[in-house]
Amino acid sequence: MSWTKNKEYELITDRTKLRNRAFYWLSKRDFSEYDFRKKLDKVCEDEILKEDLIADFIKNDFLNESRYVRAVVKTKIAAGLGLVRIRNDLRPHGIKSEQIDAFAETLEVDWFEKAKATYHKKYGVTEIADHKERAKRYRFLQYRGFGSDEIKYAMATDQDNW
């Protein structure tokens, strides 16, 4: 059994077929405009047809980048990720940091408490035995996307001499 990354798609030249395929994709999940264009590029070579479809979908609010950002950010926050990681995860999808920051401000998330909750979910209230363990826990929270102040706050609840 072999897995191929580049799946061959039948090219679509008919406006109705392309619109139906696009609706099918959007019925499964939201896309950023950048990702949606990449997906359309795989099945259609006619640039005018693709641009018309995207413009129509944006006008009718079928393709909405702010809705996509909202869904992804809420999902990642629920998964215990910090703002740095969320920004880095959305950048390859064509989303600007300003959009993410604007939406994150409306959420009123306490990133310090989120870091603390993520830390306690992973490590509980166990003591830090040595510097190696402290560094390991620090790296874990860094990887999850929290800043140094947030990490210090989360870890300070475990020890007094931080």
C-alpha positions as a Markdown table, in Angstrom:
| # | Residue | x | y | z |
|---|---|---|---|---|
| 1 | Met | 0.0 | 0.0 | 0.0 |
| 2 | Ser | 1.5 | 3.3 | -1.0 |
| 3 | Trp | 0.5 | 6.8 | 0.2 |
| 4 | Thr | 0.7 | 9.6 | -2.2 |
| 5 | Lys | 0.7 | 13.2 | -1.2 |
| 6 | Asn | -0.1 | 14.7 | -4.6 |
| 7 | Lys | -3.5 | 13.3 | -5.5 |
| 8 | Glu | -4.5 | 13.9 | -9.1 |
| 9 | Tyr | -7.9 | 15.6 | -9.5 |
| 10 | Glu | -10.0 | 15.8 | -12.6 |
| 11 | Leu | -9.9 | 19.4 | -13.8 |
| 12 | Ile | -13.2 | 21.3 | -13.7 |
| 13 | Thr | -14.0 | 23.8 | -16.4 |
| 14 | Asp | -17.8 | 24.1 | -15.8 |
| 15 | Arg | -18.8 | 27.0 | -13.5 |
| 16 | Thr | -21.7 | 24.9 | -11.9 |
| 17 | Lys | -19.5 | 21.9 | -11.1 |
| 18 | Leu | -16.8 | 24.1 | -9.6 |
| 19 | Arg | -19.4 | 25.9 | -7.5 |
| 20 | Asn | -20.8 | 22.6 | -6.3 |
| 21 | Arg | -17.4 | 21.3 | -5.4 |
| 22 | Ala | -16.6 | 24.5 | -3.5 |
| 23 | Phe | -19.8 | 24.2 | -1.6 |
| 24 | Tyr | -19.0 | 20.6 | -0.7 |
| 25 | Trp | -15.6 | 21.7 | 0.7 |
| 26 | Leu | -17.1 | 24.6 | 2.7 |
| 27 | Ser | -19.8 | 22.3 | 4.1 |
| 28 | Lys | -17.1 | 20.2 | 5.7 |
| 29 | Arg | -15.1 | 23.1 | 7.3 |
| 30 | Asp | -14.2 | 26.8 | 7.0 |
| 31 | Phe | -11.2 | 27.8 | 5.0 |
| 32 | Ser | -9.0 | 30.9 | 4.9 |
| 33 | Glu | -9.0 | 32.6 | 1.5 |
| 34 | Tyr | -5.4 | 31.5 | 0.9 |
| 35 | Asp | -6.2 | 27.8 | 1.6 |
| 36 | Phe | -9.4 | 28.0 | -0.5 |
| 37 | Arg | -7.4 | 29.4 | -3.4 |
| 38 | Lys | -4.9 | 26.6 | -3.1 |
| 39 | Lys | -7.7 | 24.0 | -3.1 |
| 40 | Leu | -9.3 | 25.6 | -6.1 |
| 41 | Asp | -5.9 | 25.6 | -7.9 |
| 42 | Lys | -5.9 | 21.8 | -7.8 |
| 43 | Val | -9.1 | 21.4 | -9.6 |
| 44 | Cys | -9.4 | 24.4 | -11.9 |
| 45 | Glu | -6.9 | 26.2 | -14.1 |
| 46 | Asp | -9.2 | 29.0 | -15.3 |
| 47 | Glu | -8.2 | 32.0 | -13.3 |
| 48 | Ile | -11.2 | 34.1 | -14.2 |
| 49 | Leu | -13.6 | 31.3 | -13.1 |
| 50 | Lys | -11.7 | 30.9 | -9.8 |
| 51 | Glu | -11.6 | 34.7 | -9.1 |
| 52 | Asp | -15.4 | 35.1 | -9.9 |
| 53 | Leu | -16.2 | 32.2 | -7.6 |
| 54 | Ile | -14.1 | 33.5 | -4.7 |
| 55 | Ala | -15.5 | 37.0 | -5.1 |
| 56 | Asp | -19.1 | 35.6 | -5.1 |
| 57 | Phe | -18.4 | 33.5 | -2.0 |
| 58 | Ile | -16.9 | 36.4 | -0.1 |
| 59 | Lys | -19.8 | 38.7 | -1.1 |
| 60 | Asn | -22.4 | 36.1 | 0.1 |
| 61 | Asp | -20.4 | 35.4 | 3.2 |
| 62 | Phe | -19.8 | 31.7 | 2.4 |
| 63 | Leu | -16.1 | 32.3 | 2.6 |
| 64 | Asn | -15.3 | 34.4 | 5.6 |
| 65 | Glu | -11.8 | 34.8 | 6.9 |
| 66 | Ser | -12.8 | 36.3 | 10.2 |
| 67 | Arg | -15.1 | 33.4 | 10.9 |
| 68 | Tyr | -12.2 | 31.0 | 10.1 |
| 69 | Val | -9.9 | 32.9 | 12.4 |
| 70 | Arg | -12.5 | 32.9 | 15.2 |
| 71 | Ala | -13.0 | 29.1 | 14.9 |
| 72 | Val | -9.3 | 28.2 | 14.8 |
| 73 | Val | -8.4 | 30.5 | 17.6 |
| 74 | Lys | -11.2 | 29.3 | 19.9 |
| 75 | Thr | -10.2 | 25.7 | 19.2 |
| 76 | Lys | -6.5 | 26.3 | 19.9 |
| 77 | Ile | -7.3 | 28.2 | 23.1 |
| 78 | Ala | -9.4 | 25.3 | 24.2 |
| 79 | Ala | -6.5 | 23.0 | 23.5 |
| 80 | Gly | -4.3 | 25.0 | 25.9 |
| 81 | Leu | -2.2 | 26.8 | 23.4 |
| 82 | Gly | -0.8 | 30.3 | 23.8 |
| 83 | Leu | -1.0 | 33.3 | 21.5 |
| 84 | Val | 2.5 | 32.9 | 20.1 |
| 85 | Arg | 1.7 | 29.3 | 19.0 |
| 86 | Ile | -1.7 | 30.3 | 17.6 |
| 87 | Arg | 0.0 | 33.1 | 15.5 |
| 88 | Asn | 2.6 | 30.7 | 14.2 |
| 89 | Asp | 0.0 | 28.1 | 13.3 |
| 90 | Leu | -2.2 | 30.5 | 11.4 |
| 91 | Arg | 0.6 | 32.3 | 9.5 |
| 92 | Pro | 1.0 | 29.5 | 6.9 |
| 93 | His | -2.7 | 29.8 | 6.2 |
| 94 | Gly | -2.3 | 33.4 | 5.0 |
| 95 | Ile | -3.7 | 35.0 | 8.2 |
| 96 | Lys | -2.0 | 38.2 | 9.4 |
| 97 | Ser | -0.9 | 38.6 | 13.0 |
| 98 | Glu | -3.0 | 41.7 | 13.3 |
| 99 | Gln | -6.2 | 39.8 | 12.6 |
| 100 | Ile | -5.3 | 37.2 | 15.2 |
| 101 | Asp | -4.4 | 39.9 | 17.8 |
| 102 | Ala | -7.6 | 41.8 | 17.1 |
| 103 | Phe | -9.7 | 38.8 | 17.6 |
| 104 | Ala | -7.7 | 37.6 | 20.7 |
| 105 | Glu | -8.3 | 41.0 | 22.3 |
| 106 | Thr | -12.1 | 40.6 | 22.0 |
| 107 | Leu | -11.9 | 37.2 | 23.7 |
| 108 | Glu | -10.5 | 38.7 | 26.9 |
| 109 | Val | -8.5 | 35.6 | 27.7 |
| 110 | Asp | -6.2 | 35.7 | 30.7 |
| 111 | Trp | -3.1 | 34.1 | 29.2 |
| 112 | Phe | -1.4 | 33.9 | 32.6 |
| 113 | Glu | -4.2 | 31.7 | 33.9 |
| 114 | Lys | -4.4 | 29.7 | 30.7 |
| 115 | Ala | -0.6 | 29.0 | 31.0 |
| 116 | Lys | -1.2 | 28.0 | 34.6 |
| 117 | Ala | -4.0 | 25.6 | 33.7 |
| 118 | Thr | -2.0 | 24.1 | 30.9 |
| 119 | Tyr | 0.9 | 23.6 | 33.3 |
| 120 | His | -1.2 | 22.0 | 35.9 |
| 121 | Lys | -3.0 | 19.7 | 33.4 |
| 122 | Lys | 0.4 | 18.3 | 32.4 |
| 123 | Tyr | 2.3 | 18.3 | 35.7 |
| 124 | Gly | -0.3 | 18.6 | 38.4 |
| 125 | Val | 1.2 | 19.8 | 41.7 |
| 126 | Thr | 4.4 | 17.7 | 41.6 |
| 127 | Glu | 7.6 | 19.3 | 42.8 |
| 128 | Ile | 10.4 | 20.3 | 40.6 |
| 129 | Ala | 13.4 | 18.2 | 41.6 |
| 130 | Asp | 16.2 | 19.9 | 39.8 |
| 131 | His | 17.2 | 22.5 | 37.1 |
| 132 | Lys | 16.9 | 19.9 | 34.4 |
| 133 | Glu | 13.2 | 19.2 | 35.3 |
| 134 | Arg | 12.5 | 23.0 | 35.5 |
| 135 | Ala | 14.0 | 23.5 | 32.1 |
| 136 | Lys | 12.0 | 20.7 | 30.7 |
| 137 | Arg | 8.7 | 22.2 | 32.0 |
| 138 | Tyr | 9.7 | 25.6 | 30.8 |
| 139 | Arg | 10.3 | 24.3 | 27.3 |
| 140 | Phe | 7.0 | 22.5 | 27.3 |
| 141 | Leu | 5.1 | 25.8 | 28.0 |
| 142 | Gln | 7.3 | 27.6 | 25.4 |
| 143 | Tyr | 6.3 | 25.0 | 22.8 |
| 144 | Arg | 2.7 | 25.5 | 23.7 |
| 145 | Gly | 3.1 | 29.2 | 22.8 |
| 146 | Phe | 3.3 | 31.0 | 26.1 |
| 147 | Gly | 5.6 | 34.0 | 26.8 |
| 148 | Ser | 8.3 | 34.0 | 29.5 |
| 149 | Asp | 6.2 | 36.1 | 31.9 |
| 150 | Glu | 3.3 | 33.7 | 31.5 |
| 151 | Ile | 5.5 | 30.7 | 32.0 |
| 152 | Lys | 7.1 | 32.2 | 35.1 |
| 153 | Tyr | 3.6 | 32.9 | 36.5 |
| 154 | Ala | 2.5 | 29.3 | 35.8 |
| 155 | Met | 5.5 | 27.7 | 37.4 |
| 156 | Ala | 5.8 | 30.1 | 40.3 |
| 157 | Thr | 2.7 | 28.5 | 41.9 |
| 158 | Asp | 4.8 | 25.3 | 42.3 |
| 159 | Gln | 7.8 | 26.8 | 43.9 |
| 160 | Asp | 8.6 | 29.8 | 46.0 |
| 161 | Asn | 12.2 | 30.4 | 44.9 |
| 162 | Trp | 11.6 | 31.0 | 41.2 |
